[in-house]
Amino acid sequence: MQATEVIPASQGFGQPRRPTATGVLHFGLGAFHRAHQAHFFDRLIARGQTDWGIAAVNLRSAGIVQDLVAQDNLYSRWERGLGSDAIRAIGAQTHCHHLPTERAAVLDHFRSTTVQMITATVSEKGYHFDPQTGGLDTAQSDIQTDLANPRFPVTLPGILAQGLEERRKVGAGPITLASCDNYRNNGQVLKSVVMDFARACYPDLPDWLAANASFPSSMVDGIVPKVHTEDHAALEERLGVADPGMVIAEDYMRWVIEDDFAGLRPPLDTVGVEVVDDAAPYEAMKLMLLNAPHSGVAYLGCLAGFHYIHQAVAHPTLRATVDRLLRHELLPLAESIAGPVAVDYGGMTLNRFANPNIEYRTLQVATDGSLKIQQRLLSALSWHLRKGSIPEGLTLILAAWMRSLNGVTDAGKPYPISDPMAGELTACILNARTGTEVAHRILSMGEIFPADIRQHNGLATQIARHFDGISRNGTLGWLEKLNNLNEVTI
């Protein structure tokens, strides 16, 4: 956890120490970056390391870029913990750019010798990664467009390859590229999509990258909810100034990164970042003990009609169900990978979710399920299947995800489905008469499920049992029935 400072209302944004140079080029100007990586670099700059300012780039939306530029790239980070309430002005950013309208300025940062590190938070779908091939998904329409016209790319792999080619040509020196998204071995994911794009469009770039670039994996952790109108109003009342760039964060923030820097190494370890030899155990621990139950609460809670994660966790039966999932299905695997530290980490999860000061919408967590479940649930599911058991809790969560693709709560209230495979997934549900049909159709999708899961005898039956149970009894009714019958072995 990182200490914060309260800004008195009379000071507005306050006067944080500002960077004197841009050392980091970041892609993805969303709330998580502003609450997480920028927070750590801001603390670094406050300690006098002023060469580590951030030039942040949004690939699509211009709104937040315009908002931040209008206030000199300053914004407020409001920490809302169970026992803390503090606001800190973040001044780490030197520039904010909108790629489609400021491409030349973005490429200038790639050519700069002061830039030593490139980071990214663009969500799983922003990498255009194909888990079946372990490389760039060339079937994606945006990737096809970029490959056909690499001078004006719109994707992360495309702009990174273009920018790195510019860096190579001017001899700007080695560079470190770090993914800060929830992918297992995210450094290798980033490296594979960039290298594949480079091979396709820039023949001299792959060899240069092999000699001059590193792709350390990292684990990032911190709950950062969407900011709502009432949050903006509360901050304005508190500070006496409007801040369209504000972010909200819980009182827990963690960043683990591998000690593999091709460029200069920022002294992030002096501000709480953990620099380690291997980030894989931390990645696995976080994906299994935070992200997986987060998705579970989101799907179950959304179906049950809860708008926020903390409301869903407050329901005793739902909380008990997810707690058993954590302790009996996820923790054993996480502990075998990460060691005893996983026990302490997993013990914090539900209390973090229960924080009523962090209003994280269930629908927000439930987005992009076809991508998220691959990272969060399937390795644990495969582990249990190899051991000869069909895990009750994981199949329940998969059934809830499949049931959520109907786009209506148990009470019949509609909600939007946001998923890159929404069309294909909803087609699996269309005209299906039973949960068995739904489970077999969706489990057959090789884009999502590996062969051991697709070919397992009995898995579809267990998922269908939960799917039909939720459909007939409602989510909470089904959880109560499972508990009352003492059938939940999670």
C-alpha positions as CSV (number, residue, x, y, z in Angstrom):
1,M,0.0,0.0,0.0
2,Q,1.2,3.5,-0.8
3,A,0.9,6.5,1.4
4,T,-1.1,9.4,0.1
5,E,-1.4,13.1,0.8
6,V,-4.5,15.1,1.3
7,I,-4.9,18.2,-0.8
8,P,-6.7,21.0,1.0
9,A,-9.6,22.5,-1.0
10,S,-7.9,25.9,-1.0
11,Q,-5.0,24.4,-3.1
12,G,-7.1,23.0,-5.9
13,F,-4.9,20.5,-7.6
14,G,-2.0,21.3,-5.3
15,Q,1.6,21.7,-6.5
16,P,3.1,18.3,-7.2
17,R,6.7,18.2,-8.3
18,R,6.7,18.1,-12.1
19,P,9.1,16.1,-14.4
20,T,11.9,17.8,-16.3
21,A,12.0,15.1,-19.1
22,T,10.0,12.3,-20.6
23,G,11.4,8.9,-19.7
24,V,8.3,6.8,-20.3
25,L,6.0,6.4,-23.3
26,H,2.7,4.9,-22.3
27,F,-0.2,3.6,-24.3
28,G,-3.7,3.5,-22.9
29,L,-4.8,6.6,-21.0
30,G,-7.5,4.9,-19.0
31,A,-8.3,5.2,-15.4
32,F,-6.1,2.3,-14.4
33,H,-3.0,3.8,-15.8
34,R,-3.7,7.1,-14.2
35,A,-4.3,5.5,-10.8
36,H,-1.5,3.0,-11.0
37,Q,1.6,3.4,-13.1
38,A,1.4,7.2,-13.1
39,H,1.0,7.1,-9.3
40,F,4.2,5.2,-8.9
41,F,6.1,7.5,-11.3
42,D,4.7,10.5,-9.6
43,R,6.1,9.3,-6.3
44,L,9.4,8.7,-8.0
45,I,9.4,12.3,-9.4
46,A,8.5,13.6,-6.0
47,R,11.7,12.0,-4.7
48,G,13.8,14.0,-7.2
49,Q,13.9,11.5,-10.1
50,T,12.5,14.0,-12.5
51,D,13.7,12.4,-15.7
52,W,10.8,9.9,-15.5
53,G,7.9,11.9,-16.8
54,I,5.3,10.1,-18.9
55,A,4.0,10.8,-22.4
56,A,0.6,9.1,-22.5
57,V,-1.2,8.1,-25.7
58,N,-4.8,7.1,-26.3
59,L,-5.3,4.9,-29.3
60,R,-8.9,5.9,-30.0
61,S,-10.8,8.3,-27.7
62,A,-9.8,12.0,-27.7
63,G,-12.0,13.1,-24.8
64,I,-9.7,12.3,-21.8
65,V,-6.7,13.7,-23.8
66,Q,-8.4,17.0,-24.3
67,D,-9.5,17.1,-20.6
68,L,-6.0,16.5,-19.3
69,V,-4.3,18.8,-21.7
70,A,-6.7,21.6,-20.7
71,Q,-5.4,21.3,-17.1
72,D,-1.7,21.0,-17.8
73,N,-1.9,17.2,-17.5
74,L,-2.7,17.4,-13.8
75,Y,-5.5,15.3,-12.2
76,S,-6.6,14.0,-8.8
77,R,-6.2,10.5,-7.5
78,W,-8.8,9.9,-4.8
79,E,-7.9,7.0,-2.5
80,R,-11.0,5.5,-0.9
81,G,-10.1,2.7,1.5
82,L,-12.0,1.2,4.4
83,G,-10.0,3.3,6.7
84,S,-8.5,6.0,4.4
85,D,-9.8,8.9,2.4
86,A,-7.1,11.0,0.7
87,I,-6.6,12.9,-2.5
88,R,-3.3,13.4,-4.2
89,A,-2.5,15.6,-7.2
90,I,-0.7,13.5,-9.9
91,G,1.7,15.5,-12.0
92,A,3.8,12.7,-13.6
93,Q,2.6,13.2,-17.2
94,T,4.5,15.5,-19.5
95,H,2.2,15.0,-22.5
96,C,-1.1,13.5,-23.4
97,H,-1.7,12.5,-27.1
98,H,-4.5,11.2,-29.3
99,L,-2.9,8.9,-31.8
100,P,-5.2,9.4,-34.8
101,T,-4.6,13.2,-34.7
102,E,-1.1,13.4,-33.2
103,R,0.8,10.6,-34.8
104,A,3.8,12.7,-35.6
105,A,4.2,13.8,-32.0
106,V,3.9,10.2,-30.8
107,L,6.6,9.0,-33.2
108,D,8.8,11.8,-32.0
109,H,8.7,10.2,-28.5
110,F,9.9,6.9,-30.0
111,R,12.9,8.8,-31.5
112,S,13.7,10.5,-28.3
113,T,16.9,9.3,-26.4
114,T,15.3,10.4,-23.1
115,V,12.5,7.8,-23.5
116,Q,13.8,4.6,-21.9
117,M,10.7,2.6,-21.3
118,I,7.3,1.9,-23.0
119,T,4.3,0.6,-21.1
120,A,0.8,-0.4,-22.0
121,T,-2.6,-0.8,-20.4
122,V,-5.0,-1.4,-23.3
123,S,-7.0,-4.4,-21.9
124,E,-6.6,-7.9,-23.2
125,K,-8.3,-7.3,-26.5
126,G,-5.9,-4.5,-27.3
127,Y,-3.0,-6.9,-28.0
128,H,-4.8,-8.8,-30.8
129,F,-3.1,-11.9,-29.5
130,D,-4.1,-15.4,-30.8
131,P,-3.6,-17.9,-27.9
132,Q,-3.9,-20.8,-30.4
133,T,-0.8,-19.7,-32.4
134,G,0.9,-17.8,-29.6
135,G,1.3,-14.7,-31.9
136,L,-0.5,-11.9,-33.7
137,D,-4.1,-12.6,-34.6
138,T,-4.0,-11.7,-38.3
139,A,-7.6,-12.6,-38.7
140,Q,-8.6,-9.4,-36.8
141,S,-9.9,-6.8,-39.1
142,D,-7.9,-3.9,-37.5
143,I,-4.7,-5.9,-37.8
144,Q,-5.4,-6.7,-41.4
145,T,-5.9,-3.0,-42.0
146,D,-2.7,-2.1,-40.2
147,L,-0.7,-4.7,-42.1
148,A,-2.0,-3.3,-45.4
149,N,-1.2,0.3,-44.4
150,P,1.5,0.2,-41.7
151,R,2.2,4.0,-42.0
152,F,-1.1,4.7,-40.2
153,P,-1.7,1.9,-37.8
154,V,-4.5,2.1,-35.2
155,T,-3.6,-1.0,-33.1
156,L,-1.0,-1.3,-30.3
157,P,1.1,-3.8,-32.2
158,G,1.0,-1.6,-35.3
159,I,2.0,1.6,-33.6
160,L,4.7,-0.1,-31.5
161,A,6.3,-1.6,-34.6
162,Q,6.1,1.6,-36.5
163,G,7.6,3.6,-33.6
164,L,10.3,1.1,-32.9
165,E,11.3,1.1,-36.6
166,E,11.7,4.9,-36.3
167,R,13.8,4.5,-33.1
168,R,16.0,2.0,-34.9
169,K,16.5,4.3,-37.9
170,V,17.6,7.3,-35.8
171,G,19.8,5.2,-33.4
172,A,17.9,6.3,-30.3
173,G,19.2,3.4,-28.3
174,P,17.8,0.4,-26.3
175,I,14.3,0.3,-25.0
176,T,12.2,-1.6,-22.4
177,L,8.6,-2.5,-23.3
178,A,6.4,-3.6,-20.4
179,S,2.8,-4.8,-20.6
180,C,0.7,-3.9,-17.6
181,D,-2.4,-5.8,-18.6
182,N,-3.9,-9.0,-17.2
183,Y,-2.2,-11.6,-19.4
184,R,-0.2,-14.5,-18.2
185,N,3.4,-14.0,-19.2
186,N,2.3,-10.6,-20.6
187,G,5.8,-9.7,-21.6
188,Q,6.0,-12.6,-24.0
189,V,2.5,-11.8,-25.3
190,L,3.6,-8.2,-26.1
191,K,6.9,-9.4,-27.6
192,S,5.1,-12.0,-29.8
193,V,2.6,-9.5,-31.3
194,V,5.2,-6.8,-31.9
195,M,7.7,-9.2,-33.4
196,D,5.1,-10.7,-35.7
197,F,4.0,-7.3,-36.9
198,A,7.7,-6.3,-37.4
199,R,8.5,-9.4,-39.5
200,A,5.5,-8.6,-41.7
201,C,6.3,-5.0,-42.3
202,Y,9.8,-4.0,-41.3
203,P,12.5,-6.5,-42.4
204,D,15.4,-4.9,-40.4
205,L,13.4,-4.4,-37.2
206,P,13.3,-8.0,-35.7
207,D,17.1,-8.3,-35.5
208,W,17.3,-4.8,-33.9
209,L,14.7,-5.7,-31.4
210,A,16.5,-8.9,-30.5
211,A,19.6,-6.9,-29.7
212,N,18.1,-3.7,-28.3
213,A,14.7,-4.4,-26.7
214,S,13.5,-6.3,-23.6
215,F,9.9,-7.3,-22.8
216,P,9.7,-7.9,-19.0
217,S,6.5,-9.4,-17.6
218,S,4.8,-7.6,-14.8
219,M,1.9,-7.9,-12.4
220,V,-0.3,-4.9,-11.7
221,D,-2.8,-4.9,-8.9
222,G,-5.3,-2.3,-7.7
223,I,-9.1,-1.9,-8.0
224,V,-9.9,1.2,-10.0
225,P,-13.6,1.7,-10.7
226,K,-15.3,3.9,-13.3
227,V,-15.8,7.5,-12.1
228,H,-19.5,8.6,-12.1
229,T,-21.2,12.0,-12.1
230,E,-21.7,12.0,-8.4
231,D,-18.0,11.3,-7.9
232,H,-17.1,14.4,-9.9
233,A,-19.5,16.5,-7.9
234,A,-18.1,15.2,-4.6
235,L,-14.6,16.0,-5.6
236,E,-15.5,19.5,-6.8
237,E,-17.2,20.2,-3.5
238,R,-14.1,18.9,-1.7
239,L,-11.5,20.7,-3.7
240,G,-13.4,23.7,-5.1
241,V,-12.3,22.8,-8.6
242,A,-13.8,20.5,-11.3
243,D,-11.5,17.7,-12.5
244,P,-12.8,15.6,-15.5
245,G,-9.5,13.6,-15.3
246,M,-10.0,12.4,-11.7
247,V,-9.6,8.7,-10.8
248,I,-10.6,6.7,-7.8
249,A,-8.5,3.9,-6.3
250,E,-8.6,1.5,-3.4
251,D,-6.0,1.7,-0.6
252,Y,-4.0,-1.2,-2.1
253,M,-1.7,-0.8,-5.1
254,R,1.0,-3.2,-6.2
255,W,3.3,-3.5,-9.2
256,V,5.7,-6.4,-9.7
257,I,8.0,-6.3,-12.7
258,E,10.9,-8.5,-13.9
259,D,14.4,-7.1,-13.6
260,D,14.9,-7.1,-17.4
261,F,15.6,-3.6,-18.6
262,A,17.2,-2.9,-22.0
263,G,17.1,0.8,-21.4
264,L,17.9,2.7,-18.3
265,R,16.3,1.1,-15.2
266,P,13.9,3.5,-13.4
267,P,14.5,3.2,-9.6
268,L,10.9,2.2,-9.0
269,D,11.9,-0.1,-6.2
270,T,12.5,3.0,-4.1
271,V,8.7,3.8,-4.3
272,G,7.3,0.4,-3.5
273,V,7.5,-1.4,-6.9
274,E,8.8,-5.0,-6.5
275,V,11.5,-5.7,-9.0
276,V,11.9,-9.5,-9.2
277,D,13.7,-12.2,-11.3
278,D,10.4,-13.9,-12.3
279,A,7.0,-12.3,-12.3
280,A,5.1,-15.5,-13.3
281,P,4.2,-16.6,-9.8
282,Y,2.8,-13.2,-9.0
283,E,0.9,-13.1,-12.2
284,A,-0.7,-16.5,-11.5
285,M,-1.5,-15.6,-7.9
286,K,-3.3,-12.4,-8.9
287,L,-5.2,-13.8,-11.8
288,M,-6.4,-16.8,-9.8
289,L,-7.0,-15.1,-6.4
290,L,-8.2,-11.7,-7.4
291,N,-9.3,-11.7,-11.1
292,A,-11.0,-15.1,-11.1
293,P,-13.2,-14.4,-8.1
294,H,-13.8,-10.9,-9.3
295,S,-15.3,-12.4,-12.5
296,G,-17.3,-14.9,-10.4
297,V,-18.8,-12.2,-8.3
298,A,-19.5,-10.1,-11.4
299,Y,-21.4,-12.8,-13.3
300,L,-23.3,-14.1,-10.3
301,G,-24.0,-10.6,-9.1
302,C,-25.1,-9.2,-12.4
303,L,-27.6,-12.0,-12.9
304,A,-28.9,-11.5,-9.4
305,G,-29.5,-7.8,-10.1
306,F,-26.7,-6.3,-8.1
307,H,-25.2,-3.2,-9.7
308,Y,-22.0,-3.1,-7.7
309,I,-19.4,-5.7,-6.7
310,H,-19.6,-4.7,-3.0
311,Q,-23.3,-5.2,-3.0
312,A,-23.0,-8.7,-4.4
313,V,-20.3,-9.6,-1.9
314,A,-22.5,-8.4,0.9
315,H,-25.0,-11.1,0.2
316,P,-24.0,-13.9,2.6
317,T,-24.8,-16.9,0.3
318,L,-23.0,-15.4,-2.7
319,R,-20.0,-14.4,-0.6
320,A,-19.9,-17.9,1.0
321,T,-20.0,-19.5,-2.5
322,V,-17.1,-17.3,-3.8
323,D,-15.2,-17.8,-0.5
324,R,-15.3,-21.6,-1.0
325,L,-14.2,-21.2,-4.6
326,L,-11.2,-19.2,-3.4
327,R,-10.2,-21.5,-0.6
328,H,-10.8,-24.9,-2.1
329,E,-10.4,-24.6,-5.9
330,L,-8.1,-21.6,-6.6
331,L,-5.9,-21.3,-3.6
332,P,-4.4,-24.8,-3.8
333,L,-3.1,-24.2,-7.3
334,A,-2.0,-20.6,-6.5
335,E,-0.1,-21.8,-3.4
336,S,1.6,-24.5,-5.4
337,I,2.9,-21.8,-7.8
338,A,3.5,-18.8,-5.6
339,G,4.1,-20.4,-2.2
340,P,2.7,-19.4,1.2
341,V,2.4,-15.7,0.2
342,A,-0.7,-16.8,-1.8
343,V,-2.5,-17.6,1.4
344,D,-2.2,-14.1,2.8
345,Y,-3.0,-12.5,-0.6
346,G,-6.1,-14.6,-1.1
347,G,-7.2,-13.8,2.4
348,M,-7.6,-10.1,1.5
349,T,-9.7,-10.6,-1.7
350,L,-13.2,-10.6,-0.5
351,N,-12.6,-7.8,2.0
352,R,-11.2,-5.7,-0.9
353,F,-14.3,-6.5,-2.9
354,A,-16.5,-5.5,0.0
355,N,-15.2,-2.0,0.3
356,P,-18.3,0.2,-0.1
357,N,-16.2,3.2,-1.0
358,I,-15.2,1.6,-4.3
359,E,-18.3,1.3,-6.4
360,Y,-17.2,-1.1,-9.1
361,R,-20.1,-2.1,-11.4
362,T,-20.6,-5.8,-11.9
363,L,-21.2,-5.1,-15.6
364,Q,-17.8,-3.4,-15.9
365,V,-16.0,-6.4,-14.5
366,A,-18.2,-8.7,-16.7
367,T,-17.1,-7.2,-20.0
368,D,-14.9,-9.2,-22.5
369,G,-15.6,-12.5,-20.8
370,S,-14.4,-14.6,-23.7
371,L,-10.9,-13.2,-23.2
372,K,-10.9,-12.8,-19.4
373,I,-12.0,-16.4,-18.6
374,Q,-9.1,-17.7,-20.6
375,Q,-6.7,-15.9,-18.3
376,R,-8.6,-16.2,-15.1
377,L,-10.4,-19.5,-14.9
378,L,-9.2,-22.1,-17.4
379,S,-5.7,-22.9,-16.0
380,A,-7.3,-23.8,-12.7
381,L,-10.1,-25.7,-14.4
382,S,-7.5,-27.8,-16.4
383,W,-5.5,-28.4,-13.3
384,H,-8.5,-29.9,-11.5
385,L,-9.5,-32.0,-14.6
386,R,-6.0,-33.4,-14.8
387,K,-6.4,-34.4,-11.1
388,G,-9.6,-36.3,-12.0
389,S,-12.2,-34.0,-10.6
390,I,-14.7,-31.6,-12.0
391,P,-14.6,-28.5,-9.9
392,E,-18.0,-27.4,-8.6
393,G,-17.2,-23.7,-8.2
394,L,-15.4,-23.1,-11.5
395,T,-18.2,-24.8,-13.5
396,L,-20.7,-22.7,-11.6
397,I,-18.9,-19.5,-12.7
398,L,-18.6,-20.7,-16.3
399,A,-22.4,-21.5,-16.2
400,A,-23.1,-18.0,-14.8
401,W,-21.0,-16.5,-17.6
402,M,-22.9,-18.5,-20.2
403,R,-26.2,-17.6,-18.7
404,S,-25.2,-13.9,-18.6
405,L,-24.9,-13.9,-22.4
406,N,-28.7,-13.8,-22.6
407,G,-28.4,-10.2,-21.7
408,V,-31.1,-10.2,-19.0
409,T,-31.0,-10.5,-15.2
410,D,-33.0,-13.1,-13.3
411,A,-35.7,-10.5,-13.0
412,G,-35.8,-9.9,-16.7
413,K,-34.1,-6.6,-16.8
414,P,-32.0,-6.2,-20.0
415,Y,-28.3,-5.1,-20.0
416,P,-25.8,-4.7,-22.8
417,I,-23.3,-7.5,-23.6
418,S,-19.8,-6.2,-24.3
419,D,-17.5,-8.9,-25.7
420,P,-15.4,-9.1,-28.9
421,M,-17.1,-12.5,-29.6
422,A,-20.6,-11.4,-28.6
423,G,-22.1,-12.4,-32.0
424,E,-20.7,-15.9,-31.9
425,L,-21.5,-16.5,-28.3
426,T,-25.1,-15.3,-28.4
427,A,-25.6,-17.4,-31.5
428,C,-24.8,-20.4,-29.3
429,I,-27.6,-19.5,-27.0
430,L,-30.1,-18.7,-29.7
431,N,-32.8,-21.4,-29.9
432,A,-31.0,-23.6,-27.4
433,R,-33.6,-25.5,-25.4
434,T,-31.4,-26.7,-22.6
435,G,-28.3,-25.9,-20.7
436,T,-26.7,-29.0,-22.2
437,E,-27.1,-27.5,-25.7
438,V,-25.6,-24.2,-24.5
439,A,-22.7,-25.8,-22.7
440,H,-21.8,-28.1,-25.6
441,R,-22.0,-25.3,-28.2
442,I,-19.8,-22.9,-26.2
443,L,-17.3,-25.4,-25.0
444,S,-16.7,-26.4,-28.6
445,M,-15.3,-23.0,-29.4
446,G,-11.5,-23.5,-29.9
447,E,-11.0,-19.7,-29.9
448,I,-11.7,-19.8,-26.2
449,F,-11.2,-23.3,-24.8
450,P,-8.1,-25.6,-25.1
451,A,-8.4,-29.2,-26.3
452,D,-8.4,-30.8,-22.8
453,I,-11.5,-28.8,-21.8
454,R,-13.3,-29.1,-25.1
455,Q,-12.8,-32.9,-25.2
456,H,-13.5,-33.6,-21.5
457,N,-16.3,-36.1,-20.8
458,G,-18.7,-34.8,-18.1
459,L,-17.7,-31.2,-18.0
460,A,-20.6,-30.0,-20.2
461,T,-23.0,-31.9,-18.0
462,Q,-21.8,-30.2,-14.8
463,I,-21.9,-26.8,-16.4
464,A,-25.4,-27.5,-17.8
465,R,-26.6,-28.5,-14.3
466,H,-25.7,-25.1,-13.0
467,F,-27.0,-23.3,-16.1
468,D,-30.4,-24.9,-15.8
469,G,-30.4,-24.4,-12.0
470,I,-29.8,-20.7,-12.4
471,S,-32.4,-20.5,-15.1
472,R,-35.1,-22.3,-13.1
473,N,-34.4,-21.0,-9.6
474,G,-32.7,-17.6,-10.1
475,T,-29.0,-17.2,-9.2
476,L,-29.5,-16.6,-5.5
477,G,-32.1,-19.4,-5.3
478,W,-29.8,-21.8,-7.0
479,L,-26.9,-20.9,-4.6
480,E,-29.2,-21.4,-1.6
481,K,-30.3,-24.7,-2.9
482,L,-26.7,-25.8,-3.5
483,N,-25.8,-24.8,0.1
484,N,-28.9,-26.3,1.6
485,L,-28.3,-29.6,-0.1
486,N,-24.7,-29.5,0.9
487,E,-23.7,-30.1,-2.7
488,V,-21.2,-27.3,-3.1
489,T,-17.8,-28.9,-2.7
490,I,-15.9,-25.7,-3.6
